[in-house]
Amino acid sequence: AGMWINAFIVCVLCIGWVKKKTLNSNEKILLLLGCSRFCFLCFSWIYCSFSITYPNYLYVQLTFQLIVFFQSSFNCSNLWVSACLCVFYCIKIANFRNRFFIYLKVRIDRMVPWLLLASMLSALAIGIIAYDMADTELSKNHISTGQGNFSTVSGKMDKHFFQTYFIYGFGFVTSFIAVICSALLLVFSLWRHKRRMQKNSMNSLSMDAHIKAMKSILSFFITYSINFIILILSLIPSTKEENYVALLSLLYLYAFPGVHSLILIFSNPKLEKTLLGILSCVK
């Protein structure tokens, strides 16, 4: 379901790109975010399917390392591009008279491609580190377990696979802090703007923009916080032994890219209108 949701976002934005010959900054972030999440869920599905049906083909040289590489890279890209989206909303909508903030507001559209490039390069670096760790661990397991004993290798690899979350723990915490700061700045800006409007007894279109952005960022903040807690729990060895806890953790970690993308669809008028049009045609 998450793959279909993100594929819808990518297709709609690409069709609009072809028609208009250009993309605004918000659409660029959404397009890269949709691609990252689609690819992450795709490689997660491949890993889970192969580990159950064809473990003999999964835990061999290159196959497992490549899956870990792509899954780690796209997951890190997903987290950091999501943080870029929150920062973009905050800078575009919040009203502060600070000189540095005004400079960012003027330059943010030019900065977006560089932020996205930095996110992709960082995710690529994390993927290379994960690949190297997976290669080392797989070699050790082949030597220690002998050829053909794939059940033992599978158990050790699953344990090692969860440990790769430590690699991009720093990146996750950084993106999480960026989301928190963006949400707090928008709340403060909304509070100041509301007080100003009440004093002048006026309504403002920027108030609506504040509220819409706040709904989007707060929904992301809540899902992001739960995702962070689940990720920490998945790293604790005792929780992995509890089948129900491990199942719920995996369900949420894999549901997060689809659920948040669905929230983004309904917070974007263009995507929402296209989706409702498709649903009405199907009905």
C-alpha positions as protocol buffer text, in pm:
chain_id: "A"
residue {
  index: 1
  type: ALA
  ca { x: 0 y: 0 z: 0 }
}
residue {
  index: 2
  type: GLY
  ca { x: 284 y: 239 z: 83 }
}
residue {
  index: 3
  type: MET
  ca { x: 447 y: 169 z: -252 }
}
residue {
  index: 4
  type: TRP
  ca { x: 121 y: 250 z: -435 }
}
residue {
  index: 5
  type: ILE
  ca { x: 72 y: 574 z: -236 }
}
residue {
  index: 6
  type: ASN
  ca { x: 423 y: 700 z: -308 }
}
residue {
  index: 7
  type: ALA
  ca { x: 407 y: 585 z: -670 }
}
residue {
  index: 8
  type: PHE
  ca { x: 92 y: 798 z: -705 }
}
residue {
  index: 9
  type: ILE
  ca { x: 277 y: 1106 z: -573 }
}
residue {
  index: 10
  type: VAL
  ca { x: 570 y: 1048 z: -810 }
}
residue {
  index: 11
  type: CYS
  ca { x: 344 y: 993 z: -1113 }
}
residue {
  index: 12
  type: VAL
  ca { x: 130 y: 1303 z: -1052 }
}
residue {
  index: 13
  type: LEU
  ca { x: 433 y: 1526 z: -1000 }
}
residue {
  index: 14
  type: CYS
  ca { x: 614 y: 1384 z: -1305 }
}
residue {
  index: 15
  type: ILE
  ca { x: 308 y: 1438 z: -1526 }
}
residue {
  index: 16
  type: GLY
  ca { x: 286 y: 1796 z: -1401 }
}
residue {
  index: 17
  type: TRP
  ca { x: 659 y: 1837 z: -1463 }
}
residue {
  index: 18
  type: VAL
  ca { x: 620 y: 1725 z: -1823 }
}
residue {
  index: 19
  type: LYS
  ca { x: 324 y: 1960 z: -1878 }
}
residue {
  index: 20
  type: LYS
  ca { x: 468 y: 2270 z: -1710 }
}
residue {
  index: 21
  type: LYS
  ca { x: 835 y: 2197 z: -1793 }
}
residue {
  index: 22
  type: THR
  ca { x: 923 y: 2306 z: -1438 }
}
residue {
  index: 23
  type: LEU
  ca { x: 880 y: 2217 z: -1071 }
}
residue {
  index: 24
  type: ASN
  ca { x: 856 y: 2450 z: -775 }
}
residue {
  index: 25
  type: SER
  ca { x: 1065 y: 2387 z: -462 }
}
residue {
  index: 26
  type: ASN
  ca { x: 785 y: 2212 z: -273 }
}
residue {
  index: 27
  type: GLU
  ca { x: 723 y: 1973 z: -564 }
}
residue {
  index: 28
  type: LYS
  ca { x: 1095 y: 1896 z: -594 }
}
residue {
  index: 29
  type: ILE
  ca { x: 1107 y: 1790 z: -229 }
}
residue {
  index: 30
  type: LEU
  ca { x: 787 y: 1586 z: -258 }
}
residue {
  index: 31
  type: LEU
  ca { x: 912 y: 1416 z: -575 }
}
residue {
  index: 32
  type: LEU
  ca { x: 1242 y: 1309 z: -418 }
}
residue {
  index: 33
  type: LEU
  ca { x: 1063 y: 1206 z: -99 }
}
residue {
  index: 34
  type: GLY
  ca { x: 815 y: 991 z: -292 }
}
residue {
  index: 35
  type: CYS
  ca { x: 1096 y: 824 z: -489 }
}
residue {
  index: 36
  type: SER
  ca { x: 1298 y: 754 z: -173 }
}
residue {
  index: 37
  type: ARG
  ca { x: 1004 y: 604 z: 10 }
}
residue {
  index: 38
  type: PHE
  ca { x: 893 y: 394 z: -286 }
}
residue {
  index: 39
  type: CYS
  ca { x: 1243 y: 251 z: -329 }
}
residue {
  index: 40
  type: PHE
  ca { x: 1285 y: 192 z: 46 }
}
residue {
  index: 41
  type: LEU
  ca { x: 958 y: -2 z: 66 }
}
residue {
  index: 42
  type: CYS
  ca { x: 1043 y: -189 z: -254 }
}
residue {
  index: 43
  type: PHE
  ca { x: 1377 y: -315 z: -122 }
}
residue {
  index: 44
  type: SER
  ca { x: 1221 y: -390 z: 218 }
}
residue {
  index: 45
  type: TRP
  ca { x: 961 y: -603 z: 42 }
}
residue {
  index: 46
  type: ILE
  ca { x: 1236 y: -783 z: -154 }
}
residue {
  index: 47
  type: TYR
  ca { x: 1436 y: -849 z: 163 }
}
residue {
  index: 48
  type: CYS
  ca { x: 1137 y: -981 z: 358 }
}
residue {
  index: 49
  type: SER
  ca { x: 1017 y: -1196 z: 68 }
}
residue {
  index: 50
  type: PHE
  ca { x: 1356 y: -1350 z: -3 }
}
residue {
  index: 51
  type: SER
  ca { x: 1435 y: -1410 z: 366 }
}
residue {
  index: 52
  type: ILE
  ca { x: 1118 y: -1620 z: 394 }
}
residue {
  index: 53
  type: THR
  ca { x: 1097 y: -1794 z: 55 }
}
residue {
  index: 54
  type: TYR
  ca { x: 1453 y: -1810 z: -82 }
}
residue {
  index: 55
  type: PRO
  ca { x: 1704 y: -1760 z: 203 }
}
residue {
  index: 56
  type: ASN
  ca { x: 1963 y: -1964 z: 10 }
}
residue {
  index: 57
  type: TYR
  ca { x: 1971 y: -1699 z: -262 }
}
residue {
  index: 58
  type: LEU
  ca { x: 1952 y: -1403 z: -23 }
}
residue {
  index: 59
  type: TYR
  ca { x: 2246 y: -1473 z: 205 }
}
residue {
  index: 60
  type: VAL
  ca { x: 2513 y: -1499 z: -60 }
}
residue {
  index: 61
  type: GLN
  ca { x: 2781 y: -1257 z: -174 }
}
residue {
  index: 62
  type: LEU
  ca { x: 2656 y: -927 z: -324 }
}
residue {
  index: 63
  type: THR
  ca { x: 2282 y: -1004 z: -294 }
}
residue {
  index: 64
  type: PHE
  ca { x: 2248 y: -929 z: 76 }
}
residue {
  index: 65
  type: GLN
  ca { x: 2502 y: -645 z: 69 }
}
residue {
  index: 66
  type: LEU
  ca { x: 2322 y: -470 z: -218 }
}
residue {
  index: 67
  type: ILE
  ca { x: 1983 y: -498 z: -45 }
}
residue {
  index: 68
  type: VAL
  ca { x: 2129 y: -353 z: 277 }
}
residue {
  index: 69
  type: PHE
  ca { x: 2302 y: -78 z: 77 }
}
residue {
  index: 70
  type: PHE
  ca { x: 1989 y: 34 z: -108 }
}
residue {
  index: 71
  type: GLN
  ca { x: 1755 y: -1 z: 189 }
}
residue {
  index: 72
  type: SER
  ca { x: 1985 y: 197 z: 421 }
}
residue {
  index: 73
  type: SER
  ca { x: 2045 y: 466 z: 158 }
}
residue {
  index: 74
  type: PHE
  ca { x: 1679 y: 517 z: 71 }
}
residue {
  index: 75
  type: ASN
  ca { x: 1567 y: 509 z: 434 }
}
residue {
  index: 76
  type: CYS
  ca { x: 1821 y: 778 z: 527 }
}
residue {
  index: 77
  type: SER
  ca { x: 1716 y: 978 z: 223 }
}
residue {
  index: 78
  type: ASN
  ca { x: 1354 y: 943 z: 334 }
}
residue {
  index: 79
  type: LEU
  ca { x: 1432 y: 1076 z: 682 }
}
residue {
  index: 80
  type: TRP
  ca { x: 1646 y: 1369 z: 574 }
}
residue {
  index: 81
  type: VAL
  ca { x: 1428 y: 1480 z: 282 }
}
residue {
  index: 82
  type: SER
  ca { x: 1130 y: 1472 z: 520 }
}
residue {
  index: 83
  type: ALA
  ca { x: 1321 y: 1704 z: 752 }
}
residue {
  index: 84
  type: CYS
  ca { x: 1400 y: 1930 z: 454 }
}
residue {
  index: 85
  type: LEU
  ca { x: 1026 y: 1952 z: 380 }
}
residue {
  index: 86
  type: CYS
  ca { x: 950 y: 2065 z: 737 }
}
residue {
  index: 87
  type: VAL
  ca { x: 1232 y: 2321 z: 733 }
}
residue {
  index: 88
  type: PHE
  ca { x: 1108 y: 2448 z: 395 }
}
residue {
  index: 89
  type: TYR
  ca { x: 753 y: 2498 z: 527 }
}
residue {
  index: 90
  type: CYS
  ca { x: 887 y: 2674 z: 836 }
}
residue {
  index: 91
  type: ILE
  ca { x: 1111 y: 2918 z: 646 }
}
residue {
  index: 92
  type: LYS
  ca { x: 848 y: 2991 z: 380 }
}
residue {
  index: 93
  type: ILE
  ca { x: 557 y: 3057 z: 616 }
}
residue {
  index: 94
  type: ALA
  ca { x: 695 y: 3173 z: 951 }
}
residue {
  index: 95
  type: ASN
  ca { x: 732 y: 3549 z: 1000 }
}
residue {
  index: 96
  type: PHE
  ca { x: 1042 y: 3665 z: 1187 }
}
residue {
  index: 97
  type: ARG
  ca { x: 1233 y: 3990 z: 1151 }
}
residue {
  index: 98
  type: ASN
  ca { x: 1569 y: 3832 z: 1219 }
}
residue {
  index: 99
  type: ARG
  ca { x: 1820 y: 3924 z: 946 }
}
residue {
  index: 100
  type: PHE
  ca { x: 1943 y: 3566 z: 904 }
}
residue {
  index: 101
  type: PHE
  ca { x: 1587 y: 3432 z: 880 }
}
residue {
  index: 102
  type: ILE
  ca { x: 1497 y: 3692 z: 616 }
}
residue {
  index: 103
  type: TYR
  ca { x: 1809 y: 3591 z: 422 }
}
residue {
  index: 104
  type: LEU
  ca { x: 1698 y: 3225 z: 435 }
}
residue {
  index: 105
  type: LYS
  ca { x: 1346 y: 3316 z: 324 }
}
residue {
  index: 106
  type: VAL
  ca { x: 1480 y: 3499 z: 19 }
}
residue {
  index: 107
  type: ARG
  ca { x: 1732 y: 3225 z: -70 }
}
residue {
  index: 108
  type: ILE
  ca { x: 1539 y: 2912 z: 23 }
}
residue {
  index: 109
  type: ASP
  ca { x: 1425 y: 2832 z: -332 }
}
residue {
  index: 110
  type: ARG
  ca { x: 1787 y: 2838 z: -452 }
}
residue {
  index: 111
  type: MET
  ca { x: 1901 y: 2635 z: -152 }
}
residue {
  index: 112
  type: VAL
  ca { x: 1649 y: 2350 z: -195 }
}
residue {
  index: 113
  type: PRO
  ca { x: 1837 y: 2169 z: -479 }
}
residue {
  index: 114
  type: TRP
  ca { x: 2160 y: 2186 z: -276 }
}
residue {
  index: 115
  type: LEU
  ca { x: 1987 y: 2059 z: 38 }
}
residue {
  index: 116
  type: LEU
  ca { x: 1841 y: 1768 z: -157 }
}
residue {
  index: 117
  type: LEU
  ca { x: 2180 y: 1694 z: -314 }
}
residue {
  index: 118
  type: ALA
  ca { x: 2345 y: 1698 z: 31 }
}
residue {
  index: 119
  type: SER
  ca { x: 2075 y: 1462 z: 162 }
}
residue {
  index: 120
  type: MET
  ca { x: 2131 y: 1217 z: -124 }
}
residue {
  index: 121
  type: LEU
  ca { x: 2511 y: 1225 z: -87 }
}
residue {
  index: 122
  type: SER
  ca { x: 2485 y: 1169 z: 289 }
}
residue {
  index: 123
  type: ALA
  ca { x: 2242 y: 881 z: 234 }
}
residue {
  index: 124
  type: LEU
  ca { x: 2482 y: 734 z: -24 }
}
residue {
  index: 125
  type: ALA
  ca { x: 2768 y: 753 z: 228 }
}
residue {
  index: 126
  type: ILE
  ca { x: 2555 y: 577 z: 491 }
}
residue {
  index: 127
  type: GLY
  ca { x: 2465 y: 310 z: 236 }
}
residue {
  index: 128
  type: ILE
  ca { x: 2835 y: 247 z: 159 }
}
residue {
  index: 129
  type: ILE
  ca { x: 2910 y: 205 z: 530 }
}
residue {
  index: 130
  type: ALA
  ca { x: 2615 y: -34 z: 568 }
}
residue {
  index: 131
  type: TYR
  ca { x: 2735 y: -230 z: 263 }
}
residue {
  index: 132
  type: ASP
  ca { x: 3084 y: -266 z: 411 }
}
residue {
  index: 133
  type: MET
  ca { x: 2944 y: -382 z: 747 }
}
residue {
  index: 134
  type: ALA
  ca { x: 2712 y: -633 z: 579 }
}
residue {
  index: 135
  type: ASP
  ca { x: 2999 y: -766 z: 368 }
}
residue {
  index: 136
  type: THR
  ca { x: 3222 y: -813 z: 674 }
}
residue {
  index: 137
  type: GLU
  ca { x: 2947 y: -977 z: 878 }
}
residue {
  index: 138
  type: LEU
  ca { x: 2843 y: -1210 z: 596 }
}
residue {
  index: 139
  type: SER
  ca { x: 3202 y: -1326 z: 545 }
}
residue {
  index: 140
  type: LYS
  ca { x: 3237 y: -1401 z: 915 }
}
residue {
  index: 141
  type: ASN
  ca { x: 2912 y: -1596 z: 922 }
}
residue {
  index: 142
  type: HIS
  ca { x: 3006 y: -1803 z: 618 }
}
residue {
  index: 143
  type: ILE
  ca { x: 3337 y: -1896 z: 780 }
}
residue {
  index: 144
  type: SER
  ca { x: 3187 y: -1972 z: 1123 }
}
residue {
  index: 145
  type: THR
  ca { x: 2879 y: -2166 z: 1009 }
}
residue {
  index: 146
  type: GLY
  ca { x: 3014 y: -2342 z: 702 }
}
residue {
  index: 147
  type: GLN
  ca { x: 2857 y: -2370 z: 360 }
}
residue {
  index: 148
  type: GLY
  ca { x: 2494 y: -2470 z: 333 }
}
residue {
  index: 149
  type: ASN
  ca { x: 2383 y: -2390 z: 690 }
}
residue {
  index: 150
  type: PHE
  ca { x: 2164 y: -2102 z: 584 }
}
residue {
  index: 151
  type: SER
  ca { x: 1927 y: -2113 z: 882 }
}
residue {
  index: 152
  type: THR
  ca { x: 2209 y: -2017 z: 1118 }
}
residue {
  index: 153
  type: VAL
  ca { x: 2336 y: -1753 z: 877 }
}
residue {
  index: 154
  type: SER
  ca { x: 1984 y: -1615 z: 841 }
}
residue {
  index: 155
  type: GLY
  ca { x: 1943 y: -1579 z: 1216 }
}
residue {
  index: 156
  type: LYS
  ca { x: 2272 y: -1396 z: 1253 }
}
residue {
  index: 157
  type: MET
  ca { x: 2205 y: -1178 z: 952 }
}
residue {
  index: 158
  type: ASP
  ca { x: 1863 y: -1075 z: 1082 }
}
residue {
  index: 159
  type: LYS
  ca { x: 2028 y: -974 z: 1408 }
}
residue {
  index: 160
  type: HIS
  ca { x: 2296 y: -783 z: 1220 }
}
residue {
  index: 161
  type: PHE
  ca { x: 2039 y: -623 z: 990 }
}
residue {
  index: 162
  type: PHE
  ca { x: 1868 y: -454 z: 1283 }
}
residue {
  index: 163
  type: GLN
  ca { x: 2204 y: -331 z: 1409 }
}
residue {
  index: 164
  type: THR
  ca { x: 2253 y: -132 z: 1089 }
}
residue {
  index: 165
  type: TYR
  ca { x: 2003 y: 119 z: 1233 }
}
residue {
  index: 166
  type: PHE
  ca { x: 2289 y: 239 z: 1453 }
}
residue {
  index: 167
  type: ILE
  ca { x: 2471 y: 357 z: 1141 }
}
residue {
  index: 168
  type: TYR
  ca { x: 2222 y: 627 z: 1058 }
}
residue {
  index: 169
  type: GLY
  ca { x: 2117 y: 694 z: 1417 }
}
residue {
  index: 170
  type: PHE
  ca { x: 2299 y: 1026 z: 1411 }
}
residue {
  index: 171
  type: GLY
  ca { x: 2125 y: 1127 z: 1089 }
}
residue {
  index: 172
  type: PHE
  ca { x: 1786 y: 1030 z: 1231 }
}
residue {
  index: 173
  type: VAL
  ca { x: 1843 y: 1233 z: 1549 }
}
residue {
  index: 174
  type: THR
  ca { x: 1957 y: 1531 z: 1340 }
}
residue {
  index: 175
  type: SER
  ca { x: 1649 y: 1518 z: 1118 }
}
residue {
  index: 176
  type: PHE
  ca { x: 1428 y: 1471 z: 1424 }
}
residue {
  index: 177
  type: ILE
  ca { x: 1576 y: 1785 z: 1585 }
}
residue {
  index: 178
  type: ALA
  ca { x: 1515 y: 1976 z: 1259 }
}
residue {
  index: 179
  type: VAL
  ca { x: 1148 y: 1870 z: 1265 }
}
residue {
  index: 180
  type: ILE
  ca { x: 1110 y: 1972 z: 1632 }
}
residue {
  index: 181
  type: CYS
  ca { x: 1271 y: 2314 z: 1573 }
}
residue {
  index: 182
  type: SER
  ca { x: 1053 y: 2375 z: 1265 }
}
residue {
  index: 183
  type: ALA
  ca { x: 736 y: 2288 z: 1456 }
}
residue {
  index: 184
  type: LEU
  ca { x: 830 y: 2508 z: 1753 }
}
residue {
  index: 185
  type: LEU
  ca { x: 922 y: 2804 z: 1532 }
}
residue {
  index: 186
  type: LEU
  ca { x: 594 y: 2776 z: 1341 }
}
residue {
  index: 187
  type: VAL
  ca { x: 394 y: 2756 z: 1666 }
}
residue {
  index: 188
  type: PHE
  ca { x: 571 y: 3066 z: 1798 }
}
residue {
  index: 189
  type: SER
  ca { x: 521 y: 3251 z: 1468 }
}
residue {
  index: 190
  type: LEU
  ca { x: 151 y: 3155 z: 1461 }
}
residue {
  index: 191
  type: TRP
  ca { x: 106 y: 3273 z: 1820 }
}
residue {
  index: 192
  type: ARG
  ca { x: 269 y: 3611 z: 1746 }
}
residue {
  index: 193
  type: HIS
  ca { x: 72 y: 3653 z: 1424 }
}
residue {
  index: 194
  type: LYS
  ca { x: -256 y: 3569 z: 1598 }
}
residue {
  index: 195
  type: ARG
  ca { x: -192 y: 3825 z: 1871 }
}
residue {
  index: 196
  type: ARG
  ca { x: -110 y: 4090 z: 1612 }
}
residue {
  index: 197
  type: MET
  ca { x: -430 y: 4017 z: 1418 }
}
residue {
  index: 198
  type: GLN
  ca { x: -642 y: 4027 z: 1735 }
}
residue {
  index: 199
  type: LYS
  ca { x: -503 y: 4367 z: 1826 }
}
residue {
  index: 200
  type: ASN
  ca { x: -583 y: 4501 z: 1479 }
}
residue {
  index: 201
  type: SER
  ca { x: -916 y: 4310 z: 1458 }
}
residue {
  index: 202
  type: MET
  ca { x: -819 y: 4176 z: 1115 }
}
residue {
  index: 203
  type: ASN
  ca { x: -816 y: 3844 z: 934 }
}
residue {
  index: 204
  type: SER
  ca { x: -518 y: 3742 z: 728 }
}
residue {
  index: 205
  type: LEU
  ca { x: -453 y: 3488 z: 455 }
}
residue {
  index: 206
  type: SER
  ca { x: -117 y: 3415 z: 615 }
}
residue {
  index: 207
  type: MET
  ca { x: -307 y: 3290 z: 922 }
}
residue {
  index: 208
  type: ASP
  ca { x: -462 y: 3018 z: 707 }
}
residue {
  index: 209
  type: ALA
  ca { x: -121 y: 2936 z: 564 }
}
residue {
  index: 210
  type: HIS
  ca { x: 18 y: 2910 z: 918 }
}
residue {
  index: 211
  type: ILE
  ca { x: -259 y: 2677 z: 1027 }
}
residue {
  index: 212
  type: LYS
  ca { x: -231 y: 2450 z: 720 }
}
residue {
  index: 213
  type: ALA
  ca { x: 146 y: 2426 z: 760 }
}
residue {
  index: 214
  type: MET
  ca { x: 105 y: 2357 z: 1132 }
}
residue {
  index: 215
  type: LYS
  ca { x: -139 y: 2072 z: 1066 }
}
residue {
  index: 216
  type: SER
  ca { x: 105 y: 1916 z: 820 }
}
residue {
  index: 217
  type: ILE
  ca { x: 412 y: 1956 z: 1040 }
}
residue {
  index: 218
  type: LEU
  ca { x: 239 y: 1851 z: 1363 }
}
residue {
  index: 219
  type: SER
  ca { x: 100 y: 1536 z: 1199 }
}
residue {
  index: 220
  type: PHE
  ca { x: 449 y: 1461 z: 1074 }
}
residue {
  index: 221
  type: PHE
  ca { x: 597 y: 1542 z: 1417 }
}
residue {
  index: 222
  type: ILE
  ca { x: 363 y: 1295 z: 1588 }
}
residue {
  index: 223
  type: THR
  ca { x: 428 y: 1013 z: 1339 }
}
residue {
  index: 224
  type: TYR
  ca { x: 801 y: 1095 z: 1339 }
}
residue {
  index: 225
  type: SER
  ca { x: 814 y: 1079 z: 1720 }
}
residue {
  index: 226
  type: ILE
  ca { x: 641 y: 741 z: 1728 }
}
residue {
  index: 227
  type: ASN
  ca { x: 876 y: 621 z: 1454 }
}
residue {
  index: 228
  type: PHE
  ca { x: 1175 y: 737 z: 1660 }
}
residue {
  index: 229
  type: ILE
  ca { x: 1052 y: 551 z: 1971 }
}
residue {
  index: 230
  type: ILE
  ca { x: 983 y: 235 z: 1770 }
}
residue {
  index: 231
  type: LEU
  ca { x: 1328 y: 254 z: 1611 }
}
residue {
  index: 232
  type: ILE
  ca { x: 1493 y: 281 z: 1953 }
}
residue {
  index: 233
  type: LEU
  ca { x: 1287 y: -14 z: 2081 }
}
residue {
  index: 234
  type: SER
  ca { x: 1388 y: -223 z: 1779 }
}
residue {
  index: 235
  type: LEU
  ca { x: 1754 y: -177 z: 1878 }
}
residue {
  index: 236
  type: ILE
  ca { x: 1702 y: -317 z: 2228 }
}
residue {
  index: 237
  type: PRO
  ca { x: 1786 y: -691 z: 2225 }
}
residue {
  index: 238
  type: SER
  ca { x: 1515 y: -784 z: 2478 }
}
residue {
  index: 239
  type: THR
  ca { x: 1237 y: -642 z: 2259 }
}
residue {
  index: 240
  type: LYS
  ca { x: 1348 y: -853 z: 1963 }
}
residue {
  index: 241
  type: GLU
  ca { x: 1276 y: -1168 z: 2163 }
}
residue {
  index: 242
  type: GLU
  ca { x: 914 y: -1060 z: 2212 }
}
residue {
  index: 243
  type: ASN
  ca { x: 735 y: -1163 z: 1894 }
}
residue {
  index: 244
  type: TYR
  ca { x: 441 y: -925 z: 1932 }
}
residue {
  index: 245
  type: VAL
  ca { x: 663 y: -625 z: 2010 }
}
residue {
  index: 246
  type: ALA
  ca { x: 891 y: -706 z: 1715 }
}
residue {
  index: 247
  type: LEU
  ca { x: 588 y: -748 z: 1486 }
}
residue {
  index: 248
  type: LEU
  ca { x: 434 y: -415 z: 1589 }
}
residue {
  index: 249
  type: SER
  ca { x: 770 y: -241 z: 1553 }
}
residue {
  index: 250
  type: LEU
  ca { x: 819 y: -370 z: 1199 }
}
residue {
  index: 251
  type: LEU
  ca { x: 459 y: -289 z: 1105 }
}
residue {
  index: 252
  type: TYR
  ca { x: 497 y: 73 z: 1210 }
}
residue {
  index: 253
  type: LEU
  ca { x: 846 y: 118 z: 1062 }
}
residue {
  index: 254
  type: TYR
  ca { x: 718 y: -1 z: 725 }
}
residue {
  index: 255
  type: ALA
  ca { x: 380 y: 176 z: 756 }
}
residue {
  index: 256
  type: PHE
  ca { x: 532 y: 517 z: 837 }
}
residue {
  index: 257
  type: PRO
  ca { x: 642 y: 602 z: 477 }
}
residue {
  index: 258
  type: GLY
  ca { x: 295 y: 524 z: 345 }
}
residue {
  index: 259
  type: VAL
  ca { x: 91 y: 687 z: 623 }
}
residue {
  index: 260
  type: HIS
  ca { x: 282 y: 1015 z: 617 }
}
residue {
  index: 261
  type: SER
  ca { x: 273 y: 1027 z: 236 }
}
residue {
  index: 262
  type: LEU
  ca { x: -106 y: 990 z: 256 }
}
residue {
  index: 263
  type: ILE
  ca { x: -115 y: 1288 z: 496 }
}
residue {
  index: 264
  type: LEU
  ca { x: 96 y: 1487 z: 249 }
}
residue {
  index: 265
  type: ILE
  ca { x: -147 y: 1404 z: -33 }
}
residue {
  index: 266
  type: PHE
  ca { x: -445 y: 1544 z: 158 }
}
residue {
  index: 267
  type: SER
  ca { x: -248 y: 1855 z: 261 }
}
residue {
  index: 268
  type: ASN
  ca { x: -157 y: 1930 z: -102 }
}
residue {
  index: 269
  type: PRO
  ca { x: -452 y: 2065 z: -310 }
}
residue {
  index: 270
  type: LYS
  ca { x: -314 y: 1937 z: -641 }
}
residue {
  index: 271
  type: LEU
  ca { x: -250 y: 1583 z: -517 }
}
residue {
  index: 272
  type: GLU
  ca { x: -577 y: 1572 z: -324 }
}
residue {
  index: 273
  type: LYS
  ca { x: -781 y: 1685 z: -624 }
}
residue {
  index: 274
  type: THR
  ca { x: -615 y: 1425 z: -850 }
}
residue {
  index: 275
  type: LEU
  ca { x: -670 y: 1145 z: -597 }
}
residue {
  index: 276
  type: LEU
  ca { x: -1036 y: 1234 z: -540 }
}
residue {
  index: 277
  type: GLY
  ca { x: -1087 y: 1251 z: -917 }
}
residue {
  index: 278
  type: ILE
  ca { x: -940 y: 900 z: -958 }
}
residue {
  index: 279
  type: LEU
  ca { x: -1151 y: 763 z: -671 }
}
residue {
  index: 280
  type: SER
  ca { x: -1469 y: 915 z: -816 }
}
residue {
  index: 281
  type: CYS
  ca { x: -1394 y: 758 z: -1156 }
}
residue {
  index: 282
  type: VAL
  ca { x: -1335 y: 419 z: -993 }
}
residue {
  index: 283
  type: LYS
  ca { x: -1661 y: 452 z: -798 }
}
